Amino acid sequence: MELARGGSISGYLKKTPKVDILSITFLAAEIVCGIQFLHSKGIVHSDIKPGNILLSHDGHVKITDFGIALHEMLGGVTASGRCGSAKYMAREMLQGRQYSYGVDWFTFGVTLYRC
């Protein structure tokens, strides 16, 4: 795995209690691009959160921790079951209902809110 000298977003938020809107916008845009790329390959990460988003030495986002990611989710395929961090988990996952890519967008929203 490539070294991410910038640490995680959670570490960045601890060091920088008041993050400016331009930094948040940049990080959000890069996370969106990463999630869109994963989804285009049929991958649902299922656990987007500040601790799983690392920053390179020049501040670019690297999404990590694919241990519970779902693969081959193309063509309307859905999954069920609970996985990930409860604080970030989408409602359909908590309720044991079928889900797909939407769980990543939910966890992205919670992550963005925490910034």
N, C-alpha and C positions, 0 to 999 in steps of 0.2 A: 504494500500500500504506500502511496506517495505521502511524504511528510506534509502535514498541514500546520505550518508554523504559527498561523493566526489563532489556533485553538478552536474551541467550539463557540457557537453563538451564545450559549449559556455563560461561558467564561467571559466573553466579550461584554455581555450585559452586566455582569457582576463588577467588572473593571470600569465600565462606563455607565453609571446609573441613569444619566439623562442623555439618551441617544438622539441626535438631531434627525429631522424628518427626511433629509436627503440620504442619509446613511440607511435608514429603514427602507426607504423607497428602493434604493439600489439593491439591498439584500433581498427584499421581497421580489423584485423583478428577476433576480438570478435564481431564486428558489422556484418561482413559477416556471422559468425556462427548464430547470432541472426536472420538475415534476412532469411537465409536458413531454420532455424527452423520454422519461421512464414510461409514461402511458403510451407513447407511440410505439414502444417496444413490447407492450403487453405486460408491463410490470406495475403492480400496486405495492408501494412501499409499506404502508400500514402503520408506520411509526415515525412520521415526521414530527420532530420536536427540536428545541434549541440544542440539546445535547447530541443530536445526530446530524447536525449541520456544522461542518467545520469550515474554517476560513484559511485560504492559502496565505502565503507571506505577503501577497499584494492585495488581500481582502476579497478574493473571489470565493464563491460558495462551492462546497463539495458535500454532497449528500452521502451519508455513510450508514452503516449498520443495516445490511440487507438480510439479516438472519431470519426475519419473519416475513420477508417480502413474498408476494404472490406472483407467480410467473404464468405466462400463457393465458392472460386475461383478455385477449382480443375477441371481438365478435359477440359481445353481449354476455360473456361468461360472468357468472357471479360466484361469490364465496359466502361462507357463513362461519361463525365462530369468533371468539374473542381473542385478540392478540394486540400487543402494544401497551402503551402506558395509559392507565385509566384516566388520568387528568386530560389527556388529549384525544381519547377515543370517541369516535362518532356514535351518535345515538343508535343507528341501525346495528352497529357492532355490539353495543352494550345490550341491546334488546334481543340479540341472537337472530336478527333478520338477515336476509340476503343483502350483499353489498358488492360494490365494484369500485371504480375510480373515485367516487365521491368521498370516500373516507380520507383520501390524501388531501383533498381540498378542505375538508373539515379540519384536519390536523394542521394544515397550513394556516388556516384562519385563527386557530387558537394560538399557534406560534407567533403569528403577526401581532395578535392582541397582547401577548406577553412582552413584546418588544416595547 
